[in-house]
Amino acid sequence: MSTILPEGEGIRRAVKWISEQRKSEPDTPISQLVHAAIAQFVLSPKDGMALIQFYQQVRDQAPGSERD
């Protein structure tokens, strides 16, 4: 039985889970963790895309990630 969560709660839980996974498995690619989180937290397509875009922005703003 699924629980109805407040809007955005699934994304918050996914981000927290990804953060925890990064600590325990630092060599796992972010993209792999993001896609696993989308499935694990049963995110809607809209929320899944928001999560992907969030981590793309994080990557693009990271020091040393100059993009043309």
TAKA-V680002 format. One record per residue. N is the residue number from 0. RES is the residue in three letters. SS is DSSP state (a for helix, b for strand, c for the rest). Layout:
{{N;RES;SS} {N;RES;SS}}
This chain:
{{0;MET;c} {1;SER;c} {2;THR;c} {3;ILE;c} {4;LEU;c} {5;PRO;c} {6;GLU;c} {7;GLY;c} {8;GLU;a} {9;GLY;a} {10;ILE;a} {11;ARG;a} {12;ARG;a} {13;ALA;a} {14;VAL;a} {15;LYS;a} {16;TRP;a} {17;ILE;a} {18;SER;a} {19;GLU;a} {20;GLN;a} {21;ARG;a} {22;LYS;a} {23;SER;a} {24;GLU;c} {25;PRO;c} {26;ASP;c} {27;THR;c} {28;PRO;c} {29;ILE;a} {30;SER;a} {31;GLN;a} {32;LEU;a} {33;VAL;a} {34;HIS;a} {35;ALA;a} {36;ALA;a} {37;ILE;a} {38;ALA;a} {39;GLN;a} {40;PHE;c} {41;VAL;c} {42;LEU;c} {43;SER;c} {44;PRO;a} {45;LYS;a} {46;ASP;a} {47;GLY;a} {48;MET;a} {49;ALA;a} {50;LEU;a} {51;ILE;a} {52;GLN;a} {53;PHE;a} {54;TYR;a} {55;GLN;a} {56;GLN;a} {57;VAL;a} {58;ARG;a} {59;ASP;a} {60;GLN;a} {61;ALA;c} {62;PRO;c} {63;GLY;c} {64;SER;c} {65;GLU;c} {66;ARG;c} {67;ASP;c}}
